[in-house]
Amino acid sequence: MFRSRLLQIAQLSAVGLTGFYLGQNKDQFSIFNNDDSIIIDGKRLRSMPGLPVFGTVSAATPYTDSGTSKDRVSQIMKFGFPSLDNIRSYDDFILSYDRRNRVPNWVFEHITAEHIAKNDQVDRSKCEFRPDESIHPFFRSQNSDYKGSGFDRGHMAAAGNHRLSQKHVDQTFFLTNMAPQVGEGFNRHAWNTLERHVRKLTRVYSNVYCCTGPLYLPRRESDGKSYIRYQVIGANTVAVPTHFYKVVVGESKDGTLDMEAYVMPNQKIPDETPMSAFMVPPESIEKAAGLLFFDKIHRSKLNKINGKKV
């Protein structure tokens, strides 16, 4: 007992003396240089990739823009956040970024007829795909990851949903809003058809709320076991989702709410396949994605789900 007590006193004394020494010699410690190195006792130590010194991983900062309105964020996320992981608030859409897979977890949009109306001041051809500098370099995807991969940089928030200003459509080209998609037969065809369907809903509803994202679904293989297998591309190992989802809520002028939920495989899909073939119960997406969509709306308050009365 006496030895144990003596050991504790010795440990506390050591901590105190160390703190005193560091305080008296603070100029020799934690001196950061422009090259991201530090000097301790005259020796230069570099922060090596994968081995951050003194928490450099936290150097990433949230996306901020002086023009972003808090009211707009509240409007887009009116019916709740699916999750609160690594949120990025752009001017006209919100996303949660998956730092491990270098793609979004989800992207949320609020769309009206005004948002999709033709605007001569907006030119998509002027937009460029680019990384979001607010994401720490460890976790960014780059255009080089997609080059030669055979996959398109697939928009989660569709550029055609954000025609109010050039800045809004420009922001949809951040790579944080992208995920690798099969091009021919999917991104440029079936997925584009689904995006156009969502825009057409603005003819029926005053407000359309759309959540989009990737899925990684299991598949039973020859040994009888189920596996989740997906490709990664580029030096930053950007994940290629096996499927994509969209969960949409349409709000009528009288406040009536309808929901539609879709899951599409990331592969070439025959042109004749109807969109209704990809409708699924929304809870099946929630279970697979680990997310809760529109959690401020009790399902009993919905008028229809996938066209059927609740």
Secondary structure, DSSP 4 states (H G I P E B T S, - for coil): -HHHHHHHHHHHHHHHHHHHHHHHTGGGS-EE-TTSEEEETTEEEE-BTTB-SSSGGGG------TT--HHHHHHHTTT--S--SSEEE-SSEEEEEETTTTEEEEEEEEE-HHHHS--TT--GGG---B--TTS-GGG---HHHHTTSSEEEEESS-GGG--S-HHHHHHTTBGGGEEEEEIIIIITTHHHHHHHHHHHGGGT-SEEEEEEEEE---EE-TTS-EE----EETTTTEE--SEEEEEEEEE-TT--EEEEEEEEESS---TT--GGGGB--HHHHHHHHT--SSTTS-GGG-SEETTEE-
